[in-house]
Amino acid sequence: EVAEAAAIAAWKHAAGDGLKGRAVPLKLEERTLTVAVADVIWQKQLHSMRGQLLFRINSLLGQPIVSTIEFVIDPALATARDKKCQ
């Protein structure tokens, strides 16, 4: 879907390089963007920034395509990141 691809691209730009590999957008469903994070610490941190991230994403998109962001824990992200650091 075009809206999903646009929302994922906007997330990557809004989140910046600092979150690359730590927060990975998965899908857009019913205006909810689901983002995988490595652990509960990242989940809590990004949850507190959700309003700012929503504003940035929708500003980049030029319209309110994303109404909320859901952060789900995916331990595979932490494992993949650890392997890259070795």
OpenMM code with the backbone's topology and positions (N, CA, C; nanometers):
from openmm import Vec3, app, unit

residues = "GLU VAL ALA GLU ALA ALA ALA ILE ALA ALA TRP LYS HIS ALA ALA GLY ASP GLY LEU LYS GLY ARG ALA VAL PRO LEU LYS LEU GLU GLU ARG THR LEU THR VAL ALA VAL ALA ASP VAL ILE TRP GLN LYS GLN LEU HIS SER MET ARG GLY GLN LEU LEU PHE ARG ILE ASN SER LEU LEU GLY GLN PRO ILE VAL SER THR ILE GLU PHE VAL ILE ASP PRO ALA LEU ALA THR ALA ARG ASP LYS LYS CYS GLN".split()
positions = [
    Vec3(0.0837, -0.1194, 0.0000),
    Vec3(0.0000, 0.0000, 0.0000),
    Vec3(0.0876, 0.1249, 0.0000),
    Vec3(0.0446, 0.2250, -0.0728),
    Vec3(0.1211, 0.3489, -0.0866),
    Vec3(0.1317, 0.4233, 0.0467),
    Vec3(0.0211, 0.4314, 0.1209),
    Vec3(0.0230, 0.5025, 0.2492),
    Vec3(0.1204, 0.4371, 0.3464),
    Vec3(0.1235, 0.3038, 0.3466),
    Vec3(0.2143, 0.2318, 0.4367),
    Vec3(0.3598, 0.2603, 0.4003),
    Vec3(0.3920, 0.2531, 0.2735),
    Vec3(0.5289, 0.2805, 0.2288),
    Vec3(0.5696, 0.4236, 0.2628),
    Vec3(0.4784, 0.5168, 0.2444),
    Vec3(0.5059, 0.6575, 0.2755),
    Vec3(0.5267, 0.6768, 0.4255),
    Vec3(0.4436, 0.6121, 0.5072),
    Vec3(0.4549, 0.6244, 0.6527),
    Vec3(0.5867, 0.5649, 0.7021),
    Vec3(0.6262, 0.4519, 0.6464),
    Vec3(0.7520, 0.3885, 0.6863),
    Vec3(0.8710, 0.4764, 0.6471),
    Vec3(0.8668, 0.5322, 0.5277),
    Vec3(0.9739, 0.6221, 0.4842),
    Vec3(0.9786, 0.7471, 0.5728),
    Vec3(0.8619, 0.7998, 0.6075),
    Vec3(0.8561, 0.9187, 0.6932),
    Vec3(0.9108, 0.8871, 0.8327),
    Vec3(0.8796, 0.7672, 0.8843),
    Vec3(0.9334, 0.7267, 1.0148),
    Vec3(1.0861, 0.7278, 1.0107),
    Vec3(1.1433, 0.6677, 0.9083),
    Vec3(1.2888, 0.6587, 0.8988),
    Vec3(1.3519, 0.7972, 0.8974),
    Vec3(1.2888, 0.8906, 0.8284),
    Vec3(1.3409, 1.0268, 0.8229),
    Vec3(1.3197, 1.0992, 0.9564),
    Vec3(1.2007, 1.0842, 1.0141),
    Vec3(1.1677, 1.1530, 1.1394),
    Vec3(1.2510, 1.1000, 1.2556),
    Vec3(1.2727, 0.9692, 1.2584),
    Vec3(1.3466, 0.9077, 1.3680),
    Vec3(1.4961, 0.9360, 1.3581),
    Vec3(1.5465, 0.9448, 1.2373),
    Vec3(1.6876, 0.9770, 1.2169),
    Vec3(1.7801, 0.8575, 1.2326),
    Vec3(1.9075, 0.8816, 1.2073),
    Vec3(2.0078, 0.7756, 1.2114),
    Vec3(2.0288, 0.7205, 1.3522),
    Vec3(2.0009, 0.8006, 1.4542),
    Vec3(2.0212, 0.7563, 1.5916),
    Vec3(1.9357, 0.6371, 1.6304),
    Vec3(1.8219, 0.6207, 1.5649),
    Vec3(1.7327, 0.5090, 1.5971),
    Vec3(1.7410, 0.3951, 1.4968),
    Vec3(1.8208, 0.4140, 1.3935),
    Vec3(1.8329, 0.3103, 1.2912),
    Vec3(1.8817, 0.1801, 1.3557),
    Vec3(1.8095, 0.0728, 1.3338),
    Vec3(1.8458, -0.0548, 1.3920),
    Vec3(1.7944, -0.0760, 1.5327),
    Vec3(1.7461, 0.0293, 1.5971),
    Vec3(1.6908, 0.0184, 1.7320),
    Vec3(1.5383, 0.0287, 1.7321),
    Vec3(1.4860, 0.0882, 1.6276),
    Vec3(1.3406, 0.1036, 1.6129),
    Vec3(1.3084, 0.0882, 1.4642),
    Vec3(1.2436, -0.0230, 1.4305),
    Vec3(1.2203, -0.0574, 1.2908),
    Vec3(1.0710, -0.0568, 1.2604),
    Vec3(1.0277, 0.0279, 1.1670),
    Vec3(0.8856, 0.0299, 1.1326),
    Vec3(0.8448, -0.0993, 1.0632),
    Vec3(0.7310, -0.1543, 1.1043),
    Vec3(0.6862, -0.2827, 1.0503),
    Vec3(0.5678, -0.2691, 0.9559),
    Vec3(0.4657, -0.1936, 0.9986),
    Vec3(0.3442, -0.1851, 0.9176),
    Vec3(0.2603, -0.0653, 0.9604),
    Vec3(0.1702, -0.0260, 0.8707),
    Vec3(0.0682, 0.0746, 0.8997),
    Vec3(-0.0656, 0.0064, 0.8795),
    Vec3(-0.1448, 0.0025, 0.9858),
    Vec3(-0.2748, -0.0628, 0.9789),
    Vec3(-0.3758, 0.0215, 1.0554),
    Vec3(-0.4815, 0.0605, 0.9864),
    Vec3(-0.5861, 0.1454, 1.0452),
    Vec3(-0.5256, 0.2682, 1.1131),
    Vec3(-0.4331, 0.3330, 1.0415),
    Vec3(-0.3671, 0.4572, 1.0838),
    Vec3(-0.2756, 0.4406, 1.2051),
    Vec3(-0.2457, 0.3144, 1.2431),
    Vec3(-0.1511, 0.2869, 1.3517),
    Vec3(-0.0216, 0.2343, 1.2911),
    Vec3(0.0869, 0.3047, 1.3181),
    Vec3(0.2180, 0.2621, 1.2724),
    Vec3(0.2793, 0.1743, 1.3807),
    Vec3(0.3114, 0.0504, 1.3461),
    Vec3(0.3735, -0.0415, 1.4402),
    Vec3(0.5235, -0.0400, 1.4171),
    Vec3(0.5966, -0.0175, 1.5274),
    Vec3(0.7421, -0.0073, 1.5220),
    Vec3(0.8009, -0.1074, 1.6207),
    Vec3(0.8930, -0.1901, 1.5739),
    Vec3(0.9608, -0.2873, 1.6603),
    Vec3(1.0796, -0.2205, 1.7286),
    Vec3(1.0928, -0.2466, 1.8587),
    Vec3(1.2057, -0.1960, 1.9368),
    Vec3(1.2736, -0.3134, 2.0062),
    Vec3(1.3988, -0.2941, 2.0461),
    Vec3(1.4782, -0.4039, 2.0992),
    Vec3(1.4367, -0.4491, 2.2390),
    Vec3(1.3936, -0.3545, 2.3229),
    Vec3(1.3629, -0.3917, 2.4611),
    Vec3(1.2687, -0.2900, 2.5247),
    Vec3(1.2315, -0.3175, 2.6498),
    Vec3(1.1346, -0.2330, 2.7196),
    Vec3(1.1896, -0.0923, 2.7451),
    Vec3(1.3196, -0.0790, 2.7578),
    Vec3(1.3792, 0.0541, 2.7786),
    Vec3(1.3538, 0.1424, 2.6577),
    Vec3(1.3797, 0.0888, 2.5375),
    Vec3(1.3533, 0.1659, 2.4159),
    Vec3(1.2040, 0.1910, 2.4001),
    Vec3(1.1235, 0.0928, 2.4361),
    Vec3(0.9782, 0.1080, 2.4255),
    Vec3(0.9305, 0.2260, 2.5100),
    Vec3(0.9755, 0.2332, 2.6337),
    Vec3(0.9351, 0.3426, 2.7231),
    Vec3(0.9877, 0.4772, 2.6740),
    Vec3(1.1131, 0.4795, 2.6319),
    Vec3(1.1733, 0.6048, 2.5837),
    Vec3(1.0985, 0.6596, 2.4631),
    Vec3(1.0732, 0.5736, 2.3654),
    Vec3(1.0051, 0.6188, 2.2442),
    Vec3(0.8581, 0.6497, 2.2704),
    Vec3(0.7976, 0.5781, 2.3631),
    Vec3(0.6582, 0.6077, 2.3988),
    Vec3(0.6476, 0.7514, 2.4503),
    Vec3(0.7469, 0.7940, 2.5271),
    Vec3(0.7439, 0.9310, 2.5797),
    Vec3(0.7649, 1.0359, 2.4703),
    Vec3(0.8225, 0.9941, 2.3580),
    Vec3(0.8473, 1.0856, 2.2459),
    Vec3(0.7428, 1.0713, 2.1358),
    Vec3(0.6415, 0.9905, 2.1590),
    Vec3(0.5448, 0.9560, 2.0545),
    Vec3(0.4783, 1.0790, 1.9923),
    Vec3(0.4403, 1.1755, 2.0719),
    Vec3(0.3754, 1.2959, 2.0193),
    Vec3(0.4640, 1.3712, 1.9211),
    Vec3(0.5905, 1.3876, 1.9566),
    Vec3(0.6855, 1.4560, 1.8682),
    Vec3(0.7045, 1.3774, 1.7388),
    Vec3(0.7179, 1.2460, 1.7517),
    Vec3(0.7387, 1.1628, 1.6331),
    Vec3(0.6170, 1.1652, 1.5409),
    Vec3(0.4966, 1.1613, 1.5995),
    Vec3(0.3743, 1.1704, 1.5185),
    Vec3(0.3688, 1.3021, 1.4422),
    Vec3(0.4018, 1.4103, 1.5115),
    Vec3(0.4011, 1.5412, 1.4469),
    Vec3(0.4991, 1.5446, 1.3296),
    Vec3(0.6211, 1.4941, 1.3518),
    Vec3(0.7227, 1.4936, 1.2462),
    Vec3(0.6783, 1.4083, 1.1267),
    Vec3(0.6267, 1.2893, 1.1562),
    Vec3(0.5849, 1.1990, 1.0485),
    Vec3(0.4755, 1.2625, 0.9640),
    Vec3(0.3703, 1.3104, 1.0291),
    Vec3(0.2579, 1.3676, 0.9550),
    Vec3(0.2955, 1.4976, 0.8851),
    Vec3(0.3902, 1.5724, 0.9410),
    Vec3(0.4388, 1.6932, 0.8727),
    Vec3(0.5116, 1.6549, 0.7448),
    Vec3(0.5933, 1.5505, 0.7525),
    Vec3(0.6641, 1.5025, 0.6333),
    Vec3(0.5664, 1.4514, 0.5282),
    Vec3(0.4605, 1.3865, 0.5732),
    Vec3(0.3620, 1.3306, 0.4809),
    Vec3(0.2682, 1.4370, 0.4240),
    Vec3(0.2556, 1.5494, 0.4938),
    Vec3(0.1685, 1.6567, 0.4463),
    Vec3(0.0219, 1.6361, 0.4797),
    Vec3(-0.0069, 1.5302, 0.5536),
    Vec3(-0.1441, 1.5031, 0.5975),
    Vec3(-0.1398, 1.4014, 0.7119),
    Vec3(-0.2449, 1.3974, 0.7937),
    Vec3(-0.2449, 1.3085, 0.9112),
    Vec3(-0.2750, 1.1624, 0.8766),
    Vec3(-0.1788, 1.0952, 0.8170),
    Vec3(-0.1958, 0.9547, 0.7795),
    Vec3(-0.1818, 0.8635, 0.9011),
    Vec3(-0.0908, 0.8989, 0.9924),
    Vec3(-0.0649, 0.8172, 1.1111),
    Vec3(-0.1313, 0.8835, 1.2315),
    Vec3(-0.2191, 0.8100, 1.3010),
    Vec3(-0.2853, 0.8677, 1.4182),
    Vec3(-0.2202, 0.8241, 1.5486),
    Vec3(-0.1510, 0.7097, 1.5478),
    Vec3(-0.0805, 0.6647, 1.6679),
    Vec3(0.0356, 0.5744, 1.6277),
    Vec3(0.1288, 0.5589, 1.7198),
    Vec3(0.2428, 0.4707, 1.6995),
    Vec3(0.2414, 0.3677, 1.8122),
    Vec3(0.2525, 0.2418, 1.7740),
    Vec3(0.2585, 0.1330, 1.8709),
    Vec3(0.4001, 0.0757, 1.8677),
    Vec3(0.4628, 0.0678, 1.9849),
    Vec3(0.5978, 0.0147, 1.9948),
    Vec3(0.5918, -0.1269, 2.0510),
    Vec3(0.6351, -0.2237, 1.9723),
    Vec3(0.6340, -0.3640, 2.0143),
    Vec3(0.7782, -0.4114, 2.0330),
    Vec3(0.7980, -0.4960, 2.1321),
    Vec3(0.9324, -0.5442, 2.1621),
    Vec3(0.9656, -0.6624, 2.0725),
    Vec3(1.0827, -0.6545, 2.0087),
    Vec3(1.1324, -0.7616, 1.9219),
    Vec3(1.2777, -0.7886, 1.9605),
    Vec3(1.3000, -0.8892, 2.0466),
    Vec3(1.4362, -0.9177, 2.0936),
    Vec3(1.5343, -0.9471, 1.9805),
    Vec3(1.4861, -0.9864, 1.8645),
    Vec3(1.5752, -1.0138, 1.7517),
    Vec3(1.6521, -0.8880, 1.7114),
    Vec3(1.5944, -0.7713, 1.7337),
    Vec3(1.6656, -0.6471, 1.7020),
    Vec3(1.7897, -0.6324, 1.7894),
    Vec3(1.7770, -0.6635, 1.9170),
    Vec3(1.8914, -0.6537, 2.0080),
    Vec3(1.9978, -0.7545, 1.9681),
    Vec3(1.9570, -0.8739, 1.9325),
    Vec3(2.0504, -0.9783, 1.8917),
    Vec3(2.1239, -0.9387, 1.7642),
    Vec3(2.0512, -0.8879, 1.6672),
    Vec3(2.1119, -0.8460, 1.5403),
    Vec3(2.2107, -0.7321, 1.5634),
    Vec3(2.1750, -0.6379, 1.6490),
    Vec3(2.2627, -0.5247, 1.6769),
    Vec3(2.3897, -0.5731, 1.7474),
    Vec3(2.3763, -0.6655, 1.8428),
    Vec3(2.4908, -0.7185, 1.9139),
    Vec3(2.5875, -0.7900, 1.8202),
    Vec3(2.5336, -0.8635, 1.7225),
    Vec3(2.6186, -0.9343, 1.6271),
    Vec3(2.6978, -0.8361, 1.5408),
    Vec3(2.6369, -0.7233, 1.5057),
    Vec3(2.7060, -0.6232, 1.4248),
    Vec3(2.8218, -0.5617, 1.5018),
    Vec3(2.8080, -0.5521, 1.6332),
    Vec3(2.9113, -0.4884, 1.7174),
    Vec3(3.0294, -0.5806, 1.7427),
    Vec3(3.0151, -0.7091, 1.7145),
    Vec3(3.1236, -0.8051, 1.7429),
    Vec3(3.2311, -0.7999, 1.6375),
] * unit.nanometer
topology = app.Topology()
chain = topology.addChain("A")
for resn in residues:
    res = topology.addResidue(resn, chain)
    for name in ("N", "CA", "C"):
        topology.addAtom(name, app.Element.getBySymbol(name[0]), res)
